[in-house]
Amino acid sequence: MSVRNIALVLFVPILFLVSACSLPSLSGPTATPAPTNTPVPISIDDPTFLAGLWRGDYDGAEVVMTFDLEGNIGITAYSQLQSGTYTINLSTKPYQMDIQLTDVGTITTIIEFVDSNTIRIENVYPFDPRPSEFFDFFLLTRSYQ
C-alpha cells in the first residue's frame, strides 16, 4: 500500500468524525424555555420582604400600599393618596407597625405575615392606641404589576 493510500485511509475517517461532531442534532433544534411570569415567593425573613406594591380591599374600597427599602410608604384608599414613612418592630407578637403620614398623622397598628405574598394589617385611625389583636383588618397581596 502506498503512502498516499495510507493517508487517505486515515484521513477519510478523521474527516467523517469531524463532520459528524459538527452536525446539528438529529432530534432537531433545542427549544429555549419561555420566561414565566410566575412570582417567586419571597422569604418573610428577607429584610426586603415588604418592598414593592401590595393590593387589597377594605370595606369595598381598593387599598394599595407601596413600601420601599428606605422606610417610605405610599397608601391609596378611597381614591386618596397619602405618603409618609413606616417602621416595623419584629420583636413583638403580633408585629407592630408605625406609619407616619404627612397629611394624616401617626398610625400605630399591627401587622402579620400570612405567607410570603400576603400580609394582614389592622385598620386603625390616626392617634388611636395600638391594638393588641386583629379585629378590623384588611389583607394585602403582593402585586407584580
N, C-alpha and C positions, 0 to 999 in steps of 0.2 A: 504494500500500500504506500502510495506516495505521501509526501509531507502535505501536499495540497489536499488530498483526500482525508487525511487525519484531521487537518484543520477544519474542514467542512463538517466532518462527523462531530467534532467537539463544538463548533460554532453554532450549528443549527439548534441543538438542544438548549444551549445558553440563550439564544435569541428567543426561542419558544418560552422559556421561563421568564425572561424579562417582559415579554409581551403579555403573558398570562397575568403577571403580577400587576401590570398597569391597566388592565382591562377593568371596566366598571363591573360591579357585582351583577351576576346573572339574575338576581332576585329583583332587580330594579333599583331605582333611586331610594335613598333613605329619607324618609319624611322627617322634617323638623317639627316637634310638637308645638302647637299654637300656644301662645301665652294665655293664662286663665285670669279671670277677674275675681277668683275666689279669694276672699280675705284670709290672711294668715292670722290665726289667733295670737294675741299679744299677752304675754305673761303679766299678771297683776303685780308681780314683784318687780317688774321693769319700771325704773323711775320715770320713763317717758310714757307710761301707761295711759294717762289722760290726754296727752297731746293729740289734738285733732278735733274733728267735728262729730257731735253727738246729737241725735234727734229723738224726740219723743212726743208725748201728748199729755196734757194736763187739763182735765175738765173740758174736753172738746177743743182745746186750742193747741196748735203745734208749738212745741218748745224746742229751740235749737240752742245748743251751747257749744262754744269753741274755747278750748284750753290750749295755751301754748306752753313751751318749756320754761319761759321766764316768769310764770305766775300770772299772766294776763288772761282775762276771761271776757268773752262776749256772750250775751244772752239775748235771744229774741223770743218774746212771748206776747201774745195778743197784739202782734204787729208792732211792738215796741222794742227797739234795740237799746240795750244797756251795756256799758263796758266798765271794766274795773280790774281788780286783782283777786286772786284766791290763794289760800293756803290749806293744806290738809295735814291733820295730826293723825298719823297711823299708829300711834301708841295707845289709842283708846279703842274701846269696843262699845257701840259702833264708832267708826272713824268720824272725826269731826272735820267739818269744812267751814272755813270762814270766807265769806265773799264780801268784798268792799266794792260797792258800785258807785260810780261817780255821782250820778243824779239821784240815787235812792238812799244810800247809807250802808250800814253793815248788816249782813245776814249771817247768823250763826246757826248752822244746820248740821245734819249728819248725813253720811254717805255710806253706801255698801256696794262692793264689787260683786255683783251676782255671778258673772262669769267674765271671760276676757273681752267680751263685746257688749256687756250690759252693766249699767250702773243704776242704783236706786238712790234718789235724793229726797229727803223730807222737805215738803213745802213749808216755808217759814216766812213770815213777814219781817221786814226790817225792824231791828231793835227788839223783837220778841226774844224771850230766853231760848237757849238751845234745847231742843227736845232730846229725850233720852231713848226714845223708841220710835219706830216708824208707824205713823197713823194716817197721815195725809200726804202720801208720797207720789212721785212720778218716776217712770222708768225711761232711761235714755239708752239708745242703741248706737253703737259706733257706726258712722256713716262714711262710706268711701267715695262719696260724690260731692 
